[in-house]
């Protein structure tokens, strides 16, 4: 998982996020989007080191088989699945595998609130690989990055507290031209370039997030902002959750009540990998792809 220093002022956040970035006036949230309305990894998305106090963390969307639960075809998950950050920090969601989004549990979406009161509903678009990194004549989808590629999988599991030594950008900044541009130019298939989406967490508290297409398979995560670990919705008992749709759906109920994702443990550990969840490690000995 990547971590970058970032000046916390809005002007410097905008500079760091690059051209096309938009800042919402609701709750001070930040997202970077391209002209098409989707975010991507163009050069400038990844902030440059500075002397600021804010930090940008990376969270990947991953798909991996075989499944660690017989009730899902493969594992769909955010990596890391638990993350501790500070107010004003930014999470850069990297769509290493396609067909995912990032959605807050919020009454505006028909769900009981699982983010701090005062935080507005937020959701990314449904994202995958940057369209321009897929050839115009390509029929079949590329092999999904993060599924069979152990290096891609490992990158999200490193660096407790966000201190990964992974190389900068992980394909970001390569969207224009070169060998990753739309399958054009010489030399065989092009590696797809992940889209990215950024969100700044301004208010302390516990945030539960889900992927709409894969929530039923357990794709959810928890972010703890600051040192506030008390949340009215937090429980380790899936039966104590509201019934779906007001509450989490199917295997997401197991993910969000896993002891590894207790807010106090996330604060203590800094990051919690998918493999650390009891619902995952207890079902399979597989910890690496």
Kinemage of the C-alpha trace (Angstrom):
@kinemage 1
@onewidth
@group {chain A} dominant
@subgroup {mainchain}
@vectorlist {calphas} color= white
{ca unk a 1} P 0.000 0.000 0.000
{ca unk a 2} L 1.373 3.367 -0.989
{ca unk a 3} L 1.617 6.387 1.280
{ca unk a 4} L 2.563 9.885 0.139
{ca unk a 5} L 3.032 13.080 2.168
{ca unk a 6} L 0.579 15.745 1.093
{ca unk a 7} L 0.054 19.318 2.164
{ca unk a 8} L -3.391 19.494 3.744
{ca unk a 9} L -4.399 22.840 2.271
{ca unk a 10} L -7.028 22.655 -0.456
{ca unk a 11} L -4.864 24.479 -2.973
{ca unk a 12} L -2.053 21.962 -2.593
{ca unk a 13} L -4.475 19.036 -2.597
{ca unk a 14} L -5.796 20.233 -5.937
{ca unk a 15} L -2.268 20.569 -7.311
{ca unk a 16} L -1.408 17.103 -6.079
{ca unk a 17} L -4.480 15.444 -7.574
{ca unk a 18} L -3.799 16.910 -10.977
{ca unk a 19} L -5.829 18.316 -13.848
{ca unk a 20} L -9.533 17.614 -13.729
{ca unk a 21} L -9.680 17.287 -9.949
{ca unk a 22} L -12.859 18.477 -8.304
{ca unk a 23} L -13.412 19.337 -4.657
{ca unk a 24} L -16.884 18.988 -3.226
{ca unk a 25} L -18.148 21.638 -0.862
{ca unk a 26} L -20.090 19.011 1.055
{ca unk a 27} L -18.063 17.787 4.002
{ca unk a 28} L -14.767 18.853 2.446
{ca unk a 29} L -14.414 15.672 0.422
{ca unk a 30} L -11.970 15.446 -2.459
{ca unk a 31} L -12.099 13.410 -5.643
{ca unk a 32} L -10.108 13.488 -8.848
{ca unk a 33} L -11.973 12.975 -12.103
{ca unk a 34} L -11.102 13.160 -15.765
{ca unk a 35} L -13.016 15.070 -18.417
{ca unk a 36} L -15.150 11.955 -18.994
{ca unk a 37} L -16.310 11.965 -15.378
{ca unk a 38} L -14.155 8.991 -14.411
{ca unk a 39} L -10.934 9.102 -12.502
{ca unk a 40} L -7.794 7.629 -13.870
{ca unk a 41} L -4.099 7.412 -13.248
{ca unk a 42} L -2.831 10.210 -15.404
{ca unk a 43} L 0.383 11.822 -14.406
{ca unk a 44} L -0.387 14.249 -11.619
{ca unk a 45} L -2.853 11.963 -9.816
{ca unk a 46} L -0.109 10.733 -7.526
{ca unk a 47} L 0.972 13.525 -5.193
{ca unk a 48} L 4.585 14.530 -4.981
{ca unk a 49} L 6.334 14.466 -1.604
{ca unk a 50} L 6.024 17.667 0.366
{ca unk a 51} L 6.394 18.890 3.910
{ca unk a 52} L 2.635 18.782 4.547
{ca unk a 53} L 0.918 16.818 7.259
{ca unk a 54} L -1.657 15.001 5.116
{ca unk a 55} L -1.138 11.569 3.589
{ca unk a 56} L -2.453 9.708 0.543
{ca unk a 57} L -2.998 5.970 1.057
{ca unk a 58} L -3.671 3.388 -1.629
{ca unk a 59} L -6.389 0.739 -1.436
{ca unk a 60} L -6.673 -1.804 -4.247
{ca unk a 61} L -9.770 -3.605 -5.502
{ca unk a 62} L -8.803 -7.255 -5.975
{ca unk a 63} L -10.253 -10.561 -7.154
{ca unk a 64} L -8.560 -13.835 -6.179
{ca unk a 65} L -9.298 -17.526 -6.404
{ca unk a 66} L -9.855 -20.121 -5.212
{ca unk a 67} L -12.499 -18.719 -2.854
{ca unk a 68} L -12.039 -18.847 0.911
{ca unk a 69} L -15.800 -19.305 1.311
{ca unk a 70} L -17.886 -21.797 -0.642
{ca unk a 71} L -20.651 -19.206 -0.981
{ca unk a 72} L -18.645 -17.032 -3.375
{ca unk a 73} L -17.068 -17.960 -6.714
{ca unk a 74} L -13.791 -16.167 -5.874
{ca unk a 75} L -12.704 -13.668 -3.235
{ca unk a 76} L -13.631 -10.053 -3.993
{ca unk a 77} L -11.975 -7.633 -1.583
{ca unk a 78} L -10.360 -4.305 -0.823
{ca unk a 79} L -6.694 -4.493 0.126
{ca unk a 80} L -6.135 -3.487 2.829
{ca unk a 81} L -9.574 -4.219 4.274
{ca unk a 82} L -9.023 -2.123 7.394
{ca unk a 83} L -7.118 1.160 7.433
{ca unk a 84} L -6.326 3.796 10.065
{ca unk a 85} L -5.780 7.349 8.810
{ca unk a 86} L -5.967 10.893 10.142
{ca unk a 87} L -8.475 13.662 9.366
{ca unk a 88} L -7.618 15.268 6.032
{ca unk a 89} L -5.886 12.175 4.679
{ca unk a 90} L -6.836 10.873 1.232
{ca unk a 91} L -7.456 7.319 0.079
{ca unk a 92} L -6.604 6.614 -3.526
{ca unk a 93} L -8.658 3.612 -4.625
{ca unk a 94} L -6.830 1.737 -7.376
{ca unk a 95} L -9.093 -0.466 -9.512
{ca unk a 96} L -6.513 -3.171 -10.134
{ca unk a 97} L -9.363 -5.507 -11.117
{ca unk a 98} L -12.483 -4.212 -12.891
{ca unk a 99} L -16.182 -3.802 -12.139
{ca unk a 100} L -15.982 -2.319 -8.637
{ca unk a 101} L -17.007 0.844 -6.862
{ca unk a 102} L -16.698 2.476 -3.437
{ca unk a 103} L -19.960 3.321 -1.649
{ca unk a 104} L -20.658 4.607 1.850
{ca unk a 105} L -23.344 2.972 3.961
{ca unk a 106} L -25.707 5.932 4.130
{ca unk a 107} L -29.474 6.592 4.359
{ca unk a 108} L -29.309 8.405 1.015
{ca unk a 109} L -28.571 5.014 -0.542
{ca unk a 110} L -31.317 3.222 1.423
{ca unk a 111} L -28.976 1.879 4.105
{ca unk a 112} L -28.556 2.562 7.797
{ca unk a 113} L -25.731 5.015 8.402
{ca unk a 114} L -22.332 3.412 8.962
{ca unk a 115} L -20.312 6.623 8.621
{ca unk a 116} L -20.104 9.500 11.133
{ca unk a 117} L -23.117 11.766 11.436
{ca unk a 118} L -22.541 14.942 9.455
{ca unk a 119} L -20.793 13.059 6.625
{ca unk a 120} L -22.660 13.228 3.331
{ca unk a 121} L -23.270 10.164 1.187
{ca unk a 122} L -20.467 9.451 -1.257
{ca unk a 123} L -19.913 6.926 -4.017
{ca unk a 124} L -17.450 6.388 -6.816
{ca unk a 125} L -18.567 5.456 -10.321
{ca unk a 126} L -18.350 1.807 -11.323
{ca unk a 127} L -14.743 1.595 -12.463
{ca unk a 128} L -12.240 -0.789 -13.959
{ca unk a 129} L -9.415 -0.353 -16.414
{ca unk a 130} L -8.984 2.896 -18.270
{ca unk a 131} L -10.860 2.543 -21.575
{ca unk a 132} L -7.986 4.033 -23.548
{ca unk a 133} L -5.702 1.217 -22.329
{ca unk a 134} L -7.948 -1.363 -24.048
{ca unk a 135} L -7.557 -1.782 -27.799
{ca unk a 136} L -10.451 -0.624 -29.982
{ca unk a 137} L -10.461 -4.036 -31.682
{ca unk a 138} L -10.050 -6.077 -28.476
{ca unk a 139} L -12.827 -8.657 -27.922
{ca unk a 140} L -11.896 -10.555 -24.761
{ca unk a 141} L -11.092 -8.799 -21.466
{ca unk a 142} L -7.494 -8.882 -20.270
{ca unk a 143} L -6.539 -11.401 -17.606
{ca unk a 144} L -7.465 -9.683 -14.393
{ca unk a 145} L -4.486 -8.098 -12.699
{ca unk a 146} L -4.261 -9.131 -9.052
{ca unk a 147} L -5.767 -12.547 -9.676
{ca unk a 148} L -2.802 -14.624 -10.802
{ca unk a 149} L -0.114 -11.992 -10.407
{ca unk a 150} L 1.415 -12.460 -6.979
{ca unk a 151} L 3.356 -9.221 -7.179
{ca unk a 152} L 0.166 -7.264 -7.663
{ca unk a 153} L -1.471 -9.056 -4.746
{ca unk a 154} L 1.446 -8.570 -2.409
{ca unk a 155} L 1.561 -4.840 -3.012
{ca unk a 156} L -1.647 -4.234 -1.098
{ca unk a 157} L -0.507 -6.311 1.869
{ca unk a 158} L 2.636 -4.429 2.760
{ca unk a 159} L 3.544 -1.657 5.069
{ca unk a 160} L 1.621 -1.512 8.303
{ca unk a 161} L 0.775 2.099 8.852
{ca unk a 162} L 1.049 2.601 5.118
{ca unk a 163} L 4.774 2.190 4.692
{ca unk a 164} L 5.101 0.182 1.507
{ca unk a 165} L 8.186 0.205 -0.656
{ca unk a 166} L 6.149 -0.422 -3.799
{ca unk a 167} L 7.204 1.590 -6.811
{ca unk a 168} L 5.468 4.881 -7.503
{ca unk a 169} L 2.144 4.885 -9.209
{ca unk a 170} L 1.682 1.181 -10.088
{ca unk a 171} L 0.932 1.954 -13.709
{ca unk a 172} L -0.420 5.435 -13.013
{ca unk a 173} L 0.952 8.201 -15.151
{ca unk a 174} L 1.119 5.897 -18.179
{ca unk a 175} L -2.334 6.531 -19.597
{ca unk a 176} L -1.221 8.740 -22.468
{ca unk a 177} L 0.812 7.086 -25.172
{ca unk a 178} L 3.537 4.527 -24.868
{ca unk a 179} L 2.848 0.828 -24.702
{ca unk a 180} L -0.267 1.217 -22.566
{ca unk a 181} L -2.185 3.491 -24.863
{ca unk a 182} L -5.235 1.753 -26.245
{ca unk a 183} L -3.389 -1.201 -27.676
{ca unk a 184} L -1.825 0.880 -30.438
{ca unk a 185} L 1.791 0.745 -31.514
{ca unk a 186} L 3.937 -2.350 -31.971
{ca unk a 187} L 4.352 -5.509 -30.006
{ca unk a 188} L 1.417 -7.581 -28.749
{ca unk a 189} L -1.250 -7.115 -26.058
{ca unk a 190} L -1.147 -4.049 -23.852
{ca unk a 191} L -1.321 -4.263 -20.101
{ca unk a 192} L -4.497 -2.556 -18.865
{ca unk a 193} L -4.120 0.574 -16.769
{ca unk a 194} L -6.229 0.729 -13.585
{ca unk a 195} L -8.564 3.651 -13.042
{ca unk a 196} L -8.281 5.482 -9.726
{ca unk a 197} L -10.671 7.423 -7.498
{ca unk a 198} L -9.723 9.605 -4.537
{ca unk a 199} L -11.623 10.606 -1.434
{ca unk a 200} L -10.495 12.831 1.455
{ca unk a 201} L -11.735 11.864 4.908
{ca unk a 202} L -12.186 15.117 6.814
{ca unk a 203} L -14.139 14.003 9.889
{ca unk a 204} L -12.975 11.655 12.648
{ca unk a 205} L -14.876 8.440 13.129
{ca unk a 206} L -15.531 4.981 11.705
{ca unk a 207} L -16.478 4.572 8.028
{ca unk a 208} L -17.801 1.340 6.519
{ca unk a 209} L -17.639 1.079 2.725
{ca unk a 210} L -18.934 -1.456 0.213
{ca unk a 211} L -18.636 -2.500 -3.405
{ca unk a 212} L -22.154 -2.596 -4.853
{ca unk a 213} L -21.623 -5.471 -7.332
{ca unk a 214} L -19.810 -7.661 -4.793
{ca unk a 215} L -21.126 -6.752 -1.334
{ca unk a 216} L -23.038 -10.019 -1.240
{ca unk a 217} L -19.677 -11.828 -1.578
{ca unk a 218} L -18.164 -9.912 1.334
{ca unk a 219} L -16.485 -6.991 -0.429
{ca unk a 220} L -16.578 -4.305 2.239
{ca unk a 221} L -13.972 -2.452 4.257
{ca unk a 222} L -13.586 -0.213 7.289
{ca unk a 223} L -11.666 3.048 7.645
{ca unk a 224} L -10.996 4.549 11.064
{ca unk a 225} L -10.210 8.261 10.886
{ca unk a 226} L -8.389 9.684 13.904
{ca unk a 227} L -8.595 8.008 17.286
{ca unk a 228} L -12.389 7.787 17.531
{ca unk a 229} L -13.071 4.065 17.766
{ca unk a 230} L -16.611 4.183 19.142
{ca unk a 231} L -19.372 3.766 16.574
{ca unk a 232} L -23.061 3.113 17.288
{ca unk a 233} L -23.228 0.556 14.485
{ca unk a 234} L -20.099 -1.443 15.387
{ca unk a 235} L -20.734 -5.022 16.557
{ca unk a 236} L -18.960 -8.373 16.407
{ca unk a 237} L -22.272 -10.228 16.136
{ca unk a 238} L -23.679 -10.513 12.589
{ca unk a 239} L -27.142 -11.297 13.993
{ca unk a 240} L -27.151 -7.897 15.731
{ca unk a 241} L -26.930 -6.065 12.414
{ca unk a 242} L -30.058 -4.613 10.812
{ca unk a 243} L -31.668 -6.840 8.228
{ca unk a 244} L -30.556 -6.257 4.640
{ca unk a 245} L -31.030 -3.796 2.778
{ca unk a 246} L -30.851 -1.446 5.778
{ca unk a 247} L -27.901 -3.460 7.025
{ca unk a 248} L -24.997 -5.088 5.185
{ca unk a 249} L -25.873 -7.872 2.759
{ca unk a 250} L -24.900 -11.533 3.083
{ca unk a 251} L -21.135 -12.110 3.392
{ca unk a 252} L -20.442 -8.411 4.007
{ca unk a 253} L -22.064 -9.039 7.395
{ca unk a 254} L -19.204 -11.407 8.197
{ca unk a 255} L -16.549 -9.045 6.885
{ca unk a 256} L -17.691 -6.025 8.892
{ca unk a 257} L -18.154 -7.983 12.148
{ca unk a 258} L -14.799 -9.754 11.925
{ca unk a 259} L -12.690 -9.231 15.080
{ca unk a 260} L -9.772 -8.072 12.923
{ca unk a 261} L -11.872 -5.075 11.836
{ca unk a 262} L -12.759 -3.893 15.315
{ca unk a 263} L -11.925 -0.169 15.239
{ca unk a 264} L -9.496 -0.435 18.147
{ca unk a 265} L -7.576 -3.198 16.365
{ca unk a 266} L -7.403 -1.173 13.144
{ca unk a 267} L -5.969 1.772 15.087
{ca unk a 268} L -3.448 -0.504 16.793
{ca unk a 269} L -2.380 -2.290 13.595
{ca unk a 270} L -2.538 0.632 11.166
{ca unk a 271} L -3.596 -1.641 8.301
{ca unk a 272} L -5.508 -4.918 8.302
{ca unk a 273} L -5.041 -7.168 5.280
{ca unk a 274} L -7.833 -9.309 3.866
{ca unk a 275} L -5.865 -12.419 4.862
{ca unk a 276} L -5.958 -11.323 8.524
{ca unk a 277} L -9.729 -11.700 8.779
{ca unk a 278} L -10.847 -14.782 10.696
{ca unk a 279} L -13.589 -15.341 8.128
{ca unk a 280} L -10.823 -15.683 5.517
{ca unk a 281} L -7.960 -17.386 7.341
{ca unk a 282} L -10.310 -19.791 9.086
{ca unk a 283} L -11.721 -21.049 5.788
{ca unk a 284} L -8.508 -21.568 3.853
{ca unk a 285} L -4.795 -21.897 4.399
{ca unk a 286} L -4.188 -19.695 1.365
{ca unk a 287} L -2.666 -16.353 2.303
{ca unk a 288} L -0.924 -15.412 -0.907
{ca unk a 289} L -2.020 -15.567 -4.511
